[in-house]
């Protein structure tokens, strides 16, 4: 089975479009038994209704009463998926703003079946395309990627922060057993980097596919505070490089 985990905060406009794309993938590949878990992270719009608006798709809605941030939304989504998933099932995380295409998850899941534990949709693999991303965001991302690979190189990884990933359920279950709830300890967007670093310490085998990032489809402004995220990520990278993993 394949579980899509979608953290969503005020994504009522984008979510129905993304769910419809997932529905089409599910209908063309019924052997994958696709299920979707939408985590409504205290949205102030109709995200919860939007999550249940697409028929013909298995969708479970998890709701946070108040906005708790990306890290807590991912935690809730992972726990919901792991309650149902077998060790060899795939858990795919995507942004809920319709900038990622779920069709790419097919290649990612296939690579999990070939023996990888984590597959990242990467902006830095040959063939990757980024459409509609402001130049300063591209420059910042390129610089951070180069820094990560210099300071904390991970075999098979170039894009440390992208949230479009496919995990083998077994490696996530192992991470929660090893780290406990501290597996997701960083707040905000930095948590995706930290999860990658922690998983590699557990021996996760990582690879990437080229990503098609459709930022031009995003119906709302980014929720990321760029300056704060950069500072948090640099501090995290220093701590982890020095061996502090608790």
HUTA-V720224 format. One record per run of one state. SS is the DSSP state (2 for helix, 1 for strand, 0 for the rest). FROM is the first residue (numbers start at 1). LEN is the number of residues. If there is no record, write none. Layout:
ss = {SS,SS}
from = {FROM,FROM}
len = {LEN,LEN}
This chain:
ss = {0,1,0,2,0,2,0,1,0,2,0,1,0,2,0,1,0,2,0,1,0,1,0,2,0,1,2,0,2,0,1,0,1,2,0,2,0}
from = {1,2,9,12,29,30,33,34,42,47,52,58,65,70,85,90,96,102,114,118,123,129,132,135,152,165,169,185,190,202,206,211,212,215,218,226,242}
len = {1,7,3,17,1,3,1,8,5,5,6,7,5,15,5,6,6,12,4,5,6,3,3,17,13,4,16,5,12,4,5,1,3,3,8,16,5}
